[in-house]
Every structure is written in structure tokens, then in C-alpha cells.
Amino acid sequence: MTDNMQTTHDAEEDVRNANLKYWLNGRVVGRQDAVVSIYDSGFMLGDGMWEGMRLYDGVWAFFDDHMDRLFDSCKAVSLDIGMTRGEVHDALMALAEANGMRTDVHCRLMVTRGVKVKPFQHPSLSRSGPTVAIIMEHSKPAERVQARGIRLAVVPQVRGLPMAQDAKYNSHSKLNCVIACLQAEQAGADEGLMLDPHGFVNTTNACNFFIVKKGAVWTSTGDYCMNGVTRRHVIDLCRANGIPVFERNYSVFDAYAADEAFLTGTFGAQTPVAEIDGKPIGDGGAGPVTQRIRALYKELIAAHVAERHPLR
């Protein structure tokens, strides 16, 4: 990555991340012990699911929504997590406590089908139960990214049809998105804007994508995009607060002509888009509608945390 390249997941440097603990199969361990077998199905085949979550003032935001997605995805691929939702929450809280974490924390919870007895594809070769791991970092979105926005390039790699690999799975198999990211980088952009199989605008390689035209918010139909928790909350906030919002098919032509554009994701919440294929979008930073949605989302998080605050 060159000096001027950035991503939606760029974070401010935090020295506390140099000495973290991790959660692996029921134990809190140091970095040297946070390892999995080369026979693990996740390492070998990308056979697993994951969730990214954020900790705000001691509360894992929208935990139930994330667990719905995780458990539904695992059920769809016959992967038994071996834990209840309550046990997952207990593991998250235990690791946060072990790391002295309370807010501005991002975690990646990963579940694979576990260690295989032979290095081949069939799921029946994973016989010792799932591998469950949690990485948790002090992680605050980089101010420079939030201020100047992300540069996108429309890439040839597409989000596929559900019968190929449904984008609604948060699967470990991310090569499709990695290729899109590489194509964008080779085009001199930060991230790739991916189309759906019919040529309509879909998502980026890492986040869901929205545009604003004449005060109205547009996003994809959702048929081929990631099942984003933040995406859904942004749509709901628009509907509840009188902001016209449409889940629709639209082309790159419409994206080029947008007044504003932004990405949504658990890490960055709402990240502005500065340009697409070198064409500036608005003034490059967060426009007025994006700023209003940001404010509404912050209020939603604050209310969500206050309702679930462990000390109240």
C-alpha cells in the first residue's frame, strides 16, 4: 500500500495493542498461544463464519443482530458453534476484561468447522468440533479517513449470485472481495466498488454503499449484498426520521452523479466517499445528509448503550 492509500478500516495508532490477549476455544491466551492448526478447516478451505462487533461504554452494540446473522449463517452450512448466545457474550466480556477494554474496541469473532483429520474438502473430515477465536483491539476509526473520504474504483469483480456463494454469509471465504480490493488498488483507488451480476451498483469489497441524490438516500436492493447490520439500521433511521430512502437497482451513471456517497460498516459506521473512478462526489467529505445520518446513528448507539448499560 502506498503512502496515500487508505481503507475504511484504518484506525488511529494505539500502543495498547502491542500486548493483547485473545480468546481461543474457551481460554484467554497470549499472542504466542493464539494459534490454530494448519489442518484447521478455516485455514485450509475458508470454511467458517465471522462477525465484527464494537464495544461502546461496556456494551457490545447490536449484539442480538450480530448473533442472528452468525447463528443463521452457521445453521445454513451445518456448522455447530458449540456455544449458546449467552456463552458467546460471556466470552466477549471475559476477553474485554482481560484486556482492560471498555470502549472504542473492535472485535472479530471467528468460527470454523475445526481441525480436519486429512487435508481434503469434505466437511465430515472435521471431527473434533469447531474452532472459536476472538481478536479484540483498541480501535478508533482514523480521523483522516472520516474527514477526507474514501476513493473508489468500479472493479470487474462482481458480487455473485446466491447459488454461487451468497453474499449474506459473513464467510471466511473472502477471496472474491480480496480480488476486488486488489483491482481497486491497481487502479489507484482505496477500495473497489463492486457491481451485482446484472451490472447494478452493489457494495464495496468491504462495506455496504449508499448514495444521496437530491436529498434522497439510495442503496442496492439487498439481493446480492452483504447482510449489513449497520446498513439495516441506517435504512431504518432514514425511514423513522423523514429522510427518503430507496432500496433499488441503479447504475454507475447514477453513482457518478450523486451529491454524496458513503459506506456503512460496524467499524467505521458511516464513512464518506470522496470520488469514484477519479470523479469527485460532492465536496469530498461528509455532505449534509451523511452528517445528519451520522448524528442520528450516534444518538441510536447512545440510546442502545444506555438501555443495556451494565451499571444502570
Secondary structure by P-SEA (a helix, b strand, c coil): ccccccccccccccccccbbbbbccccccccccccccccccccccccccbbbbbbccccccaaaaaaaaaaaaaaaacccccccaaaaaaaaaaaaaaacccccbbbbbbbccccccccccccccccccbbbbbbbcccccccccccbbbbbbbccccccccccccccccccccaaaaaaaaaaaaacccccccccccccccccccbbbbbbcccbbbbcccccccccaaaaaaaaaaaacccccccccccaaaaaaccccccccccccbbbbccccccccccccccaaaaaaaaaaaaaaaaaaaaccccc
